Amino acid sequence: MTNVESLTILITGATDGLGEAVAGGLAARGATILLHGRDPSKGQRVMQRIRETSGNAKVSYFNADLSSLAEVRSLAAAVQEGTDRLDVLINNAGLGAGPDPAWRETSHDGVELRFAVNYLSHYLLTRSLLPLVRLTAERTGEARILNVSSVAQQPIDFENVMLEREYDGMRAYSQSKLALIMFAFDLAEELAGSGVTANAMHPASLMDTKMVREWFGAPRTTVQEGARYLERLAVDPEVKGMSGKYFEQGRPTRANDQAYDATARRRLRELSERLVARAR
């Protein structure tokens, strides 16, 4: 992707933290940026700030609460109505473990909240936007899907996916992040030869974000460090054609073993399809 100014990039969770940093960096390079957030007032402020600091007016805002699959569908429809191309989809929005690790929450659709927001919403959003992403790749030669995961990934217990027994917020977060990797690997196989690549990545450990401050206290790295690696995977030509990989920052590495288990990925895919169908 040599001409960043021609790209249209959607970033979920783009009104603070890593998402906002990446949106600002890519806007400064001239890309058309589609920001997603769940607070309309904040979203408009961030949009305006990025326009002013980057000197790029091609920044727009889309609102959706990712804990509602109906709103995810509306978000996908609004994006499809607002643009005829989508070169890069960055699935970044997410919830941390929460202030009380024993407090189990559910989404609007009755799904364990971290599984719903961190993974299932992005599963549905990506599936809904895939025709537009594929069409872009047909026209331009490539398009990219990036799932922002975490080194904290943990295997999914398919007998207790919703963690109705022995709930722990950190486990909920960690299994949702592995689910994103498994989804990226599935997409890479499905889209092989189409020009669309799909990867997952861990941007940096304990960045200075609200999520980290809430759970761990003092951060260890900056948001800018993680943003640098995510921007590279999003647009740099050196990673063109790389697909089905998990990166820790800029380095391809091995994810949790479950991500390579075809049976586990099939079970996750079938569960995801049941959950999104149930919420229609």
MIDOSE-1310 file (N, C-alpha, C; in nm, 2 decimals, decimal comma, always signed):
residues 280
mtnv	+0,08/-0,12/+0,00/+0,00/+0,00/+0,00/+0,09/+0,12/+0,00; +0,13/+0,16/-0,12/+0,23/+0,27/-0,13/+0,17/+0,41/-0,12; +0,04/+0,42/-0,17/-0,02/+0,55/-0,17/-0,13/+0,56/-0,06; -0,08/+0,60/+0,06/-0,17/+0,60/+0,18/-0,28/+0,70/+0,16
eslt	-0,26/+0,81/+0,08/-0,36/+0,91/+0,06/-0,48/+0,86/-0,01; -0,47/+0,74/-0,08/-0,59/+0,69/-0,15/-0,67/+0,59/-0,06; -0,62/+0,56/+0,05/-0,68/+0,45/+0,13/-0,80/+0,50/+0,22; -0,90/+0,41/+0,24/-1,00/+0,43/+0,33/-0,99/+0,33/+0,44
ilit	-0,99/+0,38/+0,57/-0,95/+0,29/+0,68/-1,06/+0,31/+0,79; -1,12/+0,20/+0,83/-1,21/+0,20/+0,94/-1,14/+0,15/+1,07; -1,15/+0,22/+1,18/-1,09/+0,18/+1,30/-1,20/+0,18/+1,41; -1,23/+0,07/+1,47/-1,32/+0,07/+1,58/-1,25/+0,11/+1,71
gatd	-1,32/+0,17/+1,80/-1,26/+0,21/+1,93/-1,16/+0,32/+1,90; -1,20/+0,42/+1,82/-1,10/+0,52/+1,77/-1,11/+0,65/+1,84; -1,18/+0,66/+1,95/-1,20/+0,79/+2,02/-1,11/+0,81/+2,14; -1,03/+0,71/+2,17/-0,92/+0,73/+2,27/-0,82/+0,62/+2,26
glge	-0,71/+0,63/+2,34/-0,61/+0,53/+2,35/-0,55/+0,50/+2,21; -0,52/+0,37/+2,19/-0,45/+0,32/+2,07/-0,53/+0,36/+1,95; -0,66/+0,34/+1,95/-0,74/+0,37/+1,82/-0,73/+0,51/+1,78; -0,73/+0,60/+1,88/-0,72/+0,74/+1,84/-0,58/+0,78/+1,79
avag	-0,48/+0,72/+1,86/-0,34/+0,74/+1,81/-0,32/+0,70/+1,67; -0,37/+0,58/+1,64/-0,35/+0,52/+1,50/-0,43/+0,61/+1,40; -0,55/+0,65/+1,44/-0,64/+0,73/+1,35/-0,56/+0,86/+1,32; -0,51/+0,92/+1,42/-0,44/+1,05/+1,40/-0,31/+1,03/+1,32
glaa	-0,24/+0,93/+1,34/-0,12/+0,90/+1,26/-0,15/+0,88/+1,11; -0,25/+0,80/+1,09/-0,29/+0,77/+0,95/-0,36/+0,88/+0,88; -0,43/+0,96/+0,96/-0,49/+1,08/+0,90/-0,38/+1,18/+0,86; -0,27/+1,19/+0,94/-0,16/+1,28/+0,91/-0,09/+1,24/+0,78
rgat	-0,10/+1,11/+0,75/-0,04/+1,06/+0,62/-0,14/+1,07/+0,50; -0,26/+1,12/+0,53/-0,35/+1,15/+0,42/-0,46/+1,06/+0,39; -0,47/+0,95/+0,47/-0,58/+0,85/+0,45/-0,71/+0,91/+0,48; -0,82/+0,85/+0,42/-0,95/+0,87/+0,47/-0,98/+0,79/+0,59
illh	-1,02/+0,85/+0,70/-1,03/+0,78/+0,82/-1,18/+0,77/+0,87; -1,23/+0,65/+0,89/-1,36/+0,63/+0,95/-1,35/+0,59/+1,09; -1,38/+0,69/+1,18/-1,37/+0,66/+1,33/-1,49/+0,60/+1,38; -1,48/+0,50/+1,47/-1,59/+0,45/+1,54/-1,58/+0,47/+1,69
grdp	-1,69/+0,51/+1,75/-1,69/+0,52/+1,90/-1,84/+0,50/+1,94; -1,86/+0,51/+2,07/-1,99/+0,49/+2,13/-2,05/+0,61/+2,20; -1,98/+0,72/+2,20/-2,02/+0,84/+2,27/-2,02/+0,95/+2,16; -2,14/+0,99/+2,11/-2,15/+1,08/+2,00/-2,08/+1,21/+2,02
skgq	-2,09/+1,27/+2,14/-2,02/+1,40/+2,17/-1,87/+1,38/+2,16; -1,82/+1,28/+2,23/-1,68/+1,26/+2,23/-1,63/+1,23/+2,09; -1,71/+1,15/+2,01/-1,67/+1,12/+1,88/-1,65/+1,24/+1,79; -1,75/+1,33/+1,80/-1,74/+1,45/+1,72/-1,62/+1,54/+1,76
rvmq	-1,59/+1,54/+1,89/-1,47/+1,62/+1,94/-1,34/+1,56/+1,89; -1,33/+1,42/+1,89/-1,21/+1,36/+1,85/-1,20/+1,38/+1,70; -1,31/+1,36/+1,62/-1,30/+1,38/+1,48/-1,25/+1,52/+1,44; -1,30/+1,62/+1,51/-1,26/+1,76/+1,49/-1,11/+1,78/+1,52
rire	-1,07/+1,72/+1,64/-0,93/+1,74/+1,68/-0,84/+1,67/+1,58; -0,87/+1,55/+1,53/-0,78/+1,49/+1,43/-0,78/+1,57/+1,30; -0,89/+1,62/+1,26/-0,89/+1,70/+1,14/-0,80/+1,82/+1,15; -0,81/+1,88/+1,27/-0,73/+2,01/+1,29/-0,58/+1,97/+1,30
tsgn	-0,54/+1,87/+1,38/-0,40/+1,84/+1,40/-0,34/+1,78/+1,28; -0,41/+1,70/+1,20/-0,35/+1,64/+1,08/-0,36/+1,72/+0,96; -0,45/+1,83/+0,96/-0,47/+1,90/+0,84/-0,55/+1,83/+0,73; -0,61/+1,72/+0,78/-0,68/+1,63/+0,68/-0,83/+1,63/+0,72
akvs	-0,91/+1,68/+0,62/-1,06/+1,69/+0,64/-1,13/+1,56/+0,61; -1,06/+1,46/+0,57/-1,12/+1,33/+0,53/-1,13/+1,24/+0,65; -1,19/+1,29/+0,76/-1,21/+1,21/+0,88/-1,36/+1,22/+0,92; -1,42/+1,11/+0,93/-1,57/+1,11/+0,97/-1,59/+1,01/+1,08
yfna	-1,70/+1,03/+1,15/-1,73/+0,95/+1,27/-1,86/+0,87/+1,25; -1,85/+0,75/+1,31/-1,97/+0,66/+1,31/-1,99/+0,61/+1,45; -2,11/+0,62/+1,50/-2,14/+0,58/+1,64/-2,21/+0,45/+1,64; -2,17/+0,36/+1,74/-2,23/+0,24/+1,77/-2,19/+0,18/+1,90
dlss	-2,28/+0,12/+1,97/-2,25/+0,05/+2,09/-2,23/-0,10/+2,06; -2,10/-0,14/+2,07/-2,07/-0,28/+2,02/-2,13/-0,39/+2,11; -2,19/-0,35/+2,22/-2,25/-0,45/+2,30/-2,39/-0,49/+2,25; -2,43/-0,42/+2,14/-2,56/-0,45/+2,07/-2,53/-0,49/+1,93
laev	-2,57/-0,62/+1,90/-2,54/-0,66/+1,76/-2,63/-0,59/+1,66; -2,75/-0,54/+1,70/-2,83/-0,45/+1,62/-2,75/-0,33/+1,58; -2,68/-0,27/+1,67/-2,61/-0,15/+1,64/-2,48/-0,18/+1,56; -2,43/-0,30/+1,57/-2,32/-0,34/+1,49/-2,37/-0,35/+1,34
rsla	-2,48/-0,41/+1,32/-2,54/-0,42/+1,19/-2,57/-0,28/+1,13; -2,61/-0,19/+1,22/-2,64/-0,05/+1,17/-2,51/+0,02/+1,13; -2,40/-0,01/+1,21/-2,27/+0,05/+1,18/-2,22/+0,00/+1,04; -2,23/-0,13/+1,02/-2,19/-0,18/+0,89/-2,27/-0,12/+0,78
aavq	-2,40/-0,10/+0,80/-2,48/-0,04/+0,69/-2,44/+0,10/+0,67; -2,41/+0,18/+0,77/-2,38/+0,32/+0,76/-2,24/+0,33/+0,68; -2,15/+0,24/+0,71/-2,02/+0,24/+0,64/-2,04/+0,21/+0,50; -2,12/+0,11/+0,47/-2,14/+0,07/+0,33/-2,21/+0,18/+0,25
egtd	-2,30/+0,26/+0,32/-2,37/+0,37/+0,25/-2,27/+0,49/+0,23; -2,18/+0,50/+0,32/-2,09/+0,62/+0,32/-1,97/+0,61/+0,23; -1,93/+0,49/+0,19/-1,81/+0,48/+0,11/-1,82/+0,36/+0,01; -1,75/+0,37/-0,10/-1,75/+0,26/-0,20/-1,62/+0,18/-0,19
rldv	-1,54/+0,20/-0,09/-1,42/+0,12/-0,07/-1,38/+0,11/+0,07; -1,32/+0,00/+0,11/-1,26/-0,01/+0,24/-1,13/-0,09/+0,23; -1,02/-0,02/+0,24/-0,89/-0,08/+0,22/-0,84/-0,15/+0,34; -0,87/-0,09/+0,46/-0,82/-0,15/+0,58/-0,93/-0,14/+0,69
linn	-0,95/-0,26/+0,75/-1,05/-0,27/+0,87/-0,96/-0,30/+0,99; -0,96/-0,22/+1,09/-0,89/-0,24/+1,21/-0,99/-0,26/+1,32; -1,00/-0,39/+1,37/-1,09/-0,42/+1,48/-1,01/-0,41/+1,61; -1,03/-0,29/+1,67/-0,95/-0,25/+1,78/-1,03/-0,23/+1,91
aglg	-1,16/-0,19/+1,90/-1,24/-0,16/+2,02/-1,24/-0,28/+2,12; -1,24/-0,25/+2,25/-1,24/-0,36/+2,35/-1,26/-0,31/+2,49; -1,30/-0,40/+2,57/-1,31/-0,38/+2,72/-1,20/-0,46/+2,79; -1,15/-0,40/+2,89/-1,06/-0,48/+2,98/-1,13/-0,57/+3,07
agpd	-1,05/-0,61/+3,17/-1,11/-0,71/+3,27/-1,22/-0,65/+3,36; -1,22/-0,51/+3,37/-1,31/-0,44/+3,45/-1,26/-0,42/+3,60; -1,32/-0,33/+3,67/-1,27/-0,29/+3,80/-1,29/-0,40/+3,90; -1,39/-0,49/+3,88/-1,42/-0,60/+3,98/-1,41/-0,73/+3,90
pawr	-1,31/-0,81/+3,91/-1,29/-0,93/+3,83/-1,40/-1,03/+3,85; -1,48/-1,02/+3,96/-1,58/-1,12/+3,99/-1,72/-1,08/+3,94; -1,72/-0,96/+3,88/-1,85/-0,90/+3,84/-1,88/-0,94/+3,69; -1,97/-1,03/+3,67/-2,00/-1,08/+3,53/-2,11/-0,99/+3,48
etsh	-2,09/-0,94/+3,36/-2,19/-0,86/+3,29/-2,22/-0,93/+3,15; -2,34/-0,90/+3,10/-2,38/-0,95/+2,97/-2,42/-0,83/+2,88; -2,42/-0,86/+2,75/-2,45/-0,76/+2,65/-2,60/-0,75/+2,64; -2,64/-0,65/+2,54/-2,78/-0,64/+2,51/-2,84/-0,77/+2,46
dgve	-2,76/-0,85/+2,41/-2,81/-0,98/+2,35/-2,79/-1,10/+2,44; -2,75/-1,07/+2,56/-2,74/-1,18/+2,66/-2,61/-1,26/+2,65; -2,51/-1,20/+2,58/-2,38/-1,27/+2,57/-2,28/-1,21/+2,67; -2,19/-1,29/+2,73/-2,09/-1,24/+2,82/-2,03/-1,12/+2,76
lrfa	-2,02/-1,01/+2,84/-1,99/-0,88/+2,78/-1,86/-0,87/+2,71; -1,75/-0,92/+2,76/-1,62/-0,90/+2,70/-1,61/-0,99/+2,57; -1,67/-1,11/+2,58/-1,68/-1,19/+2,45/-1,76/-1,11/+2,35; -1,87/-1,05/+2,39/-1,95/-0,98/+2,29/-1,89/-0,86/+2,23
vnyl	-1,83/-0,77/+2,31/-1,77/-0,65/+2,26/-1,63/-0,67/+2,20; -1,55/-0,75/+2,26/-1,41/-0,76/+2,21/-1,41/-0,85/+2,09; -1,49/-0,95/+2,08/-1,48/-1,05/+1,97/-1,61/-1,05/+1,88; -1,72/-1,08/+1,94/-1,84/-1,12/+1,86/-1,88/-1,00/+1,77
shyl	-1,88/-0,88/+1,83/-1,91/-0,76/+1,75/-1,82/-0,74/+1,63; -1,69/-0,77/+1,65/-1,60/-0,76/+1,53/-1,62/-0,88/+1,43; -1,66/-0,99/+1,48/-1,69/-1,10/+1,39/-1,81/-1,06/+1,30; -1,91/-1,00/+1,36/-2,03/-0,96/+1,28/-1,99/-0,84/+1,19
ltrs	-1,92/-0,75/+1,24/-1,89/-0,63/+1,16/-1,80/-0,67/+1,04; -1,71/-0,76/+1,06/-1,62/-0,80/+0,95/-1,70/-0,88/+0,85; -1,78/-0,97/+0,90/-1,86/-1,05/+0,80/-1,95/-0,96/+0,72; -2,01/-0,86/+0,79/-2,10/-0,77/+0,72/-2,03/-0,68/+0,61
llpl	-1,90/-0,64/+0,64/-1,83/-0,55/+0,55/-1,74/-0,63/+0,45; -1,73/-0,76/+0,47/-1,64/-0,84/+0,38/-1,67/-0,82/+0,23; -1,79/-0,81/+0,19/-1,81/-0,79/+0,04/-1,75/-0,66/+0,00; -1,76/-0,55/+0,08/-1,69/-0,43/+0,04/-1,54/-0,44/+0,04
vrlt	-1,49/-0,51/+0,14/-1,34/-0,53/+0,15/-1,29/-0,61/+0,03; -1,36/-0,71/+0,00/-1,32/-0,80/-0,12/-1,33/-0,72/-0,25; -1,44/-0,64/-0,26/-1,45/-0,56/-0,38/-1,33/-0,46/-0,40; -1,29/-0,40/-0,28/-1,18/-0,31/-0,28/-1,05/-0,38/-0,33
aert	-1,03/-0,50/-0,28/-0,91/-0,58/-0,32/-0,92/-0,61/-0,47; -1,03/-0,64/-0,52/-1,04/-0,67/-0,66/-1,01/-0,55/-0,75; -1,04/-0,43/-0,70/-1,01/-0,31/-0,77/-0,87/-0,26/-0,76; -0,81/-0,28/-0,64/-0,68/-0,22/-0,61/-0,57/-0,32/-0,60
gear	-0,60/-0,44/-0,58/-0,50/-0,55/-0,56/-0,48/-0,60/-0,42; -0,53/-0,52/-0,32/-0,51/-0,57/-0,19/-0,61/-0,49/-0,09; -0,64/-0,56/+0,02/-0,71/-0,50/+0,13/-0,66/-0,57/+0,26; -0,68/-0,51/+0,37/-0,63/-0,57/+0,49/-0,73/-0,57/+0,61
ilnv	-0,73/-0,68/+0,68/-0,81/-0,69/+0,81/-0,71/-0,71/+0,92; -0,72/-0,63/+1,03/-0,63/-0,65/+1,14/-0,71/-0,66/+1,27; -0,69/-0,76/+1,35/-0,76/-0,78/+1,47/-0,66/-0,75/+1,59; -0,69/-0,65/+1,67/-0,60/-0,61/+1,78/-0,62/-0,71/+1,89
ssva	-0,53/-0,79/+1,92/-0,54/-0,90/+2,02/-0,45/-0,86/+2,14; -0,40/-0,96/+2,21/-0,32/-0,93/+2,33/-0,23/-1,05/+2,36; -0,11/-1,03/+2,41/-0,02/-1,14/+2,46/-0,09/-1,21/+2,57; -0,19/-1,15/+2,64/-0,26/-1,22/+2,75/-0,36/-1,32/+2,71
qqpi	-0,37/-1,36/+2,58/-0,46/-1,46/+2,53/-0,46/-1,59/+2,61; -0,58/-1,64/+2,63/-0,60/-1,77/+2,69/-0,70/-1,86/+2,62; -0,68/-1,99/+2,63/-0,77/-2,08/+2,55/-0,92/-2,06/+2,59; -1,01/-2,10/+2,50/-1,15/-2,09/+2,52/-1,20/-2,23/+2,58
dfen	-1,27/-2,23/+2,68/-1,33/-2,35/+2,73/-1,47/-2,36/+2,67; -1,49/-2,44/+2,57/-1,61/-2,45/+2,50/-1,73/-2,50/+2,58; -1,70/-2,56/+2,70/-1,81/-2,60/+2,78/-1,85/-2,49/+2,88; -1,78/-2,38/+2,88/-1,81/-2,27/+2,97/-1,77/-2,13/+2,90
vmle	-1,80/-2,12/+2,77/-1,76/-2,00/+2,70/-1,80/-1,87/+2,76; -1,93/-1,87/+2,81/-1,98/-1,75/+2,87/-1,95/-1,73/+3,02; -1,86/-1,82/+3,07/-1,81/-1,81/+3,20/-1,92/-1,79/+3,31; -2,02/-1,87/+3,29/-2,13/-1,87/+3,39/-2,09/-1,93/+3,52
reyd	-1,98/-2,02/+3,51/-1,92/-2,08/+3,63/-1,79/-2,02/+3,65; -1,76/-1,98/+3,77/-1,62/-1,94/+3,81/-1,58/-1,82/+3,73; -1,66/-1,72/+3,72/-1,63/-1,60/+3,64/-1,51/-1,53/+3,68; -1,43/-1,49/+3,59/-1,31/-1,40/+3,62/-1,29/-1,31/+3,50
gmra	-1,29/-1,18/+3,53/-1,29/-1,08/+3,42/-1,16/-1,09/+3,34; -1,05/-1,12/+3,40/-0,93/-1,13/+3,32/-0,93/-1,25/+3,22; -0,99/-1,36/+3,27/-1,01/-1,48/+3,18/-1,10/-1,44/+3,06; -1,21/-1,37/+3,10/-1,31/-1,33/+2,99/-1,23/-1,24/+2,89
ysqs	-1,16/-1,15/+2,93/-1,08/-1,06/+2,84/-0,98/-1,15/+2,76; -0,91/-1,24/+2,82/-0,81/-1,32/+2,76/-0,86/-1,41/+2,65; -0,97/-1,48/+2,68/-1,03/-1,57/+2,58/-1,09/-1,49/+2,46; -1,14/-1,37/+2,49/-1,19/-1,29/+2,38/-1,08/-1,25/+2,28
klal	-0,96/-1,23/+2,34/-0,84/-1,19/+2,25/-0,79/-1,31/+2,17; -0,80/-1,43/+2,23/-0,76/-1,55/+2,15/-0,86/-1,57/+2,04; -0,99/-1,55/+2,07/-1,09/-1,56/+1,97/-1,07/-1,47/+1,85; -1,02/-1,35/+1,87/-0,98/-1,26/+1,76/-0,87/-1,32/+1,67
imfa	-0,78/-1,39/+1,74/-0,67/-1,45/+1,66/-0,72/-1,57/+1,58; -0,80/-1,65/+1,64/-0,86/-1,76/+1,57/-0,95/-1,72/+1,45; -1,02/-1,61/+1,47/-1,10/-1,55/+1,36/-1,01/-1,50/+1,25; -0,90/-1,44/+1,28/-0,81/-1,39/+1,18/-0,75/-1,51/+1,10
fdla	-0,72/-1,61/+1,17/-0,66/-1,73/+1,10/-0,77/-1,79/+1,00; -0,89/-1,80/+1,05/-1,00/-1,85/+0,97/-1,01/-1,77/+0,84; -1,02/-1,63/+0,86/-1,03/-1,54/+0,75/-0,92/-1,56/+0,65; -0,80/-1,57/+0,70/-0,68/-1,59/+0,61/-0,70/-1,71/+0,52
eela	-0,75/-1,82/+0,57/-0,77/-1,94/+0,49/-0,88/-1,91/+0,39; -0,99/-1,86/+0,44/-1,11/-1,83/+0,35/-1,08/-1,74/+0,24; -0,99/-1,64/+0,26/-0,97/-1,53/+0,17/-0,84/-1,55/+0,09; -0,78/-1,66/+0,10/-0,65/-1,69/+0,03/-0,67/-1,67/-0,12
gsgv	-0,59/-1,59/-0,18/-0,60/-1,57/-0,33/-0,69/-1,45/-0,37; -0,76/-1,39/-0,27/-0,85/-1,28/-0,30/-0,79/-1,14/-0,30; -0,66/-1,14/-0,25/-0,60/-1,01/-0,23/-0,63/-0,95/-0,09; -0,72/-1,01/-0,01/-0,75/-0,96/+0,12/-0,66/-1,04/+0,22
tana	-0,59/-0,98/+0,31/-0,51/-1,04/+0,41/-0,58/-1,02/+0,55; -0,56/-1,11/+0,64/-0,61/-1,11/+0,77/-0,51/-1,15/+0,87; -0,48/-1,06/+0,97/-0,38/-1,09/+1,07/-0,43/-1,04/+1,21; -0,36/-1,09/+1,31/-0,39/-1,04/+1,45/-0,26/-0,99/+1,50
mhpa	-0,27/-0,90/+1,60/-0,14/-0,85/+1,66/-0,16/-0,80/+1,80; -0,05/-0,81/+1,87/-0,04/-0,75/+2,01/+0,04/-0,62/+1,99; -0,01/-0,50/+2,02/+0,06/-0,38/+1,98/+0,17/-0,35/+2,08; +0,15/-0,36/+2,21/+0,25/-0,33/+2,31/+0,19/-0,37/+2,45
slmd	+0,28/-0,40/+2,54/+0,23/-0,44/+2,67/+0,20/-0,32/+2,77; +0,09/-0,33/+2,83/+0,05/-0,23/+2,93/+0,07/-0,09/+2,89; +0,01/-0,05/+2,78/+0,02/+0,09/+2,73/-0,06/+0,18/+2,82; -0,03/+0,31/+2,80/-0,10/+0,41/+2,89/-0,24/+0,44/+2,84
tkmv	-0,33/+0,34/+2,87/-0,47/+0,35/+2,83/-0,56/+0,35/+2,95; -0,68/+0,38/+2,94/-0,78/+0,37/+3,05/-0,79/+0,23/+3,10; -0,79/+0,14/+3,00/-0,80/+0,00/+3,04/-0,69/-0,05/+3,13; -0,57/-0,01/+3,09/-0,45/-0,05/+3,17/-0,45/+0,02/+3,31
rewf	-0,48/+0,15/+3,31/-0,48/+0,22/+3,44/-0,58/+0,16/+3,53; -0,69/+0,12/+3,48/-0,80/+0,07/+3,56/-0,76/-0,06/+3,62; -0,69/-0,15/+3,55/-0,66/-0,28/+3,60/-0,53/-0,30/+3,66; -0,43/-0,24/+3,60/-0,29/-0,26/+3,64/-0,22/-0,14/+3,71
gapr	-0,29/-0,03/+3,71/-0,23/+0,09/+3,77/-0,14/+0,16/+3,67; -0,01/+0,17/+3,70/+0,09/+0,24/+3,62/+0,12/+0,17/+3,49; +0,11/+0,24/+3,38/+0,15/+0,18/+3,25/+0,30/+0,16/+3,24; +0,34/+0,07/+3,14/+0,48/+0,04/+3,12/+0,53/+0,09/+2,98
ttvq	+0,44/+0,11/+2,89/+0,47/+0,16/+2,76/+0,38/+0,27/+2,71; +0,41/+0,34/+2,61/+0,32/+0,45/+2,56/+0,23/+0,39/+2,45; +0,12/+0,46/+2,43/+0,03/+0,43/+2,32/+0,10/+0,45/+2,19; +0,19/+0,55/+2,18/+0,25/+0,57/+2,05/+0,34/+0,45/+2,01
egar	+0,39/+0,38/+2,10/+0,47/+0,26/+2,07/+0,39/+0,16/+2,00; +0,27/+0,13/+2,06/+0,18/+0,03/+2,00/+0,13/+0,08/+1,87; +0,10/+0,21/+1,86/+0,04/+0,27/+1,74/+0,14/+0,25/+1,62; +0,27/+0,26/+1,65/+0,37/+0,25/+1,54/+0,36/+0,12/+1,47
yler	+0,35/+0,01/+1,55/+0,34/-0,12/+1,50/+0,21/-0,15/+1,43; +0,10/-0,10/+1,48/-0,03/-0,12/+1,42/-0,04/-0,05/+1,29; +0,01/+0,07/+1,28/+0,01/+0,15/+1,15/+0,10/+0,08/+1,05; +0,21/+0,02/+1,09/+0,29/-0,05/+0,99/+0,22/-0,17/+0,93
lavd	+0,15/-0,25/+1,02/+0,08/-0,36/+0,96/-0,04/-0,32/+0,88; -0,09/-0,20/+0,91/-0,21/-0,15/+0,83/-0,18/-0,11/+0,69; -0,07/-0,04/+0,67/-0,04/+0,02/+0,54/+0,09/+0,00/+0,48; +0,19/-0,05/+0,55/+0,32/-0,05/+0,49/+0,33/-0,16/+0,38
pevk	+0,40/-0,13/+0,27/+0,40/-0,22/+0,16/+0,49/-0,35/+0,19; +0,58/-0,34/+0,29/+0,67/-0,45/+0,32/+0,59/-0,57/+0,38; +0,47/-0,55/+0,43/+0,39/-0,67/+0,48/+0,28/-0,71/+0,38; +0,29/-0,66/+0,26/+0,19/-0,70/+0,16/+0,19/-0,85/+0,14
gmsg	+0,07/-0,91/+0,14/+0,06/-1,05/+0,11/+0,08/-1,14/+0,23; +0,12/-1,08/+0,34/+0,14/-1,16/+0,47/+0,00/-1,18/+0,53; -0,04/-1,31/+0,56/-0,17/-1,33/+0,61/-0,17/-1,45/+0,70; -0,27/-1,46/+0,79/-0,28/-1,57/+0,88/-0,17/-1,57/+0,98
kyfe	-0,13/-1,46/+1,03/-0,02/-1,45/+1,12/-0,06/-1,37/+1,25; +0,01/-1,41/+1,35/-0,01/-1,33/+1,48/+0,13/-1,26/+1,51; +0,12/-1,13/+1,52/+0,24/-1,05/+1,55/+0,24/-1,00/+1,69; +0,35/-1,01/+1,75/+0,38/-0,93/+1,88/+0,46/-0,81/+1,84
qgrp	+0,39/-0,70/+1,84/+0,45/-0,58/+1,78/+0,48/-0,60/+1,64; +0,60/-0,59/+1,59/+0,63/-0,60/+1,45/+0,68/-0,74/+1,41; +0,68/-0,83/+1,50/+0,74/-0,96/+1,48/+0,64/-1,08/+1,48; +0,63/-1,15/+1,37/+0,54/-1,27/+1,36/+0,59/-1,37/+1,47
tran	+0,50/-1,42/+1,54/+0,53/-1,52/+1,65/+0,42/-1,62/+1,66; +0,43/-1,71/+1,75/+0,33/-1,82/+1,76/+0,23/-1,77/+1,87; +0,10/-1,79/+1,84/-0,01/-1,76/+1,93/-0,03/-1,88/+2,02; -0,13/-1,88/+2,11/-0,16/-1,99/+2,19/-0,20/-2,11/+2,10
dqay	-0,17/-2,23/+2,14/-0,18/-2,35/+2,06/-0,33/-2,36/+2,00; -0,43/-2,32/+2,08/-0,56/-2,34/+2,04/-0,59/-2,27/+1,91; -0,52/-2,16/+1,88/-0,54/-2,09/+1,75/-0,52/-2,17/+1,63; -0,44/-2,28/+1,64/-0,40/-2,36/+1,53/-0,48/-2,49/+1,52
data	-0,57/-2,50/+1,61/-0,66/-2,62/+1,62/-0,78/-2,60/+1,53; -0,78/-2,67/+1,42/-0,89/-2,65/+1,33/-1,03/-2,69/+1,39; -1,03/-2,78/+1,48/-1,16/-2,82/+1,54/-1,21/-2,71/+1,63; -1,12/-2,65/+1,71/-1,15/-2,54/+1,80/-1,20/-2,42/+1,72
rrrl	-1,13/-2,39/+1,61/-1,18/-2,28/+1,53/-1,31/-2,30/+1,47; -1,34/-2,43/+1,43/-1,47/-2,46/+1,37/-1,58/-2,44/+1,48; -1,55/-2,48/+1,60/-1,65/-2,47/+1,71/-1,67/-2,32/+1,74; -1,57/-2,24/+1,74/-1,59/-2,10/+1,76/-1,67/-2,04/+1,65
rels	-1,64/-2,07/+1,53/-1,71/-2,02/+1,41/-1,86/-2,06/+1,42; -1,89/-2,18/+1,45/-2,03/-2,23/+1,46/-2,10/-2,16/+1,58; -2,03/-2,14/+1,69/-2,09/-2,07/+1,80/-2,12/-1,92/+1,76; -2,03/-1,86/+1,69/-2,05/-1,72/+1,65/-2,16/-1,71/+1,56
erlv	-2,18/-1,80/+1,47/-2,29/-1,79/+1,37/-2,42/-1,81/+1,45; -2,43/-1,90/+1,54/-2,55/-1,92/+1,62/-2,59/-1,79/+1,70; -2,49/-1,73/+1,76/-2,51/-1,61/+1,84/-2,56/-1,49/+1,76; -2,50/-1,47/+1,65/-2,54/-1,35/+1,57/-2,67/-1,38/+1,50
arar	-2,70/-1,51/+1,47/-2,83/-1,54/+1,41/-2,95/-1,52/+1,51; -2,92/-1,56/+1,64/-3,01/-1,55/+1,75/-3,05/-1,41/+1,77; -2,96/-1,31/+1,74/-2,98/-1,17/+1,78/-3,05/-1,09/+1,67; -3,09/-1,16/+1,56/-3,16/-1,09/+1,45/-3,29/-1,03/+1,49
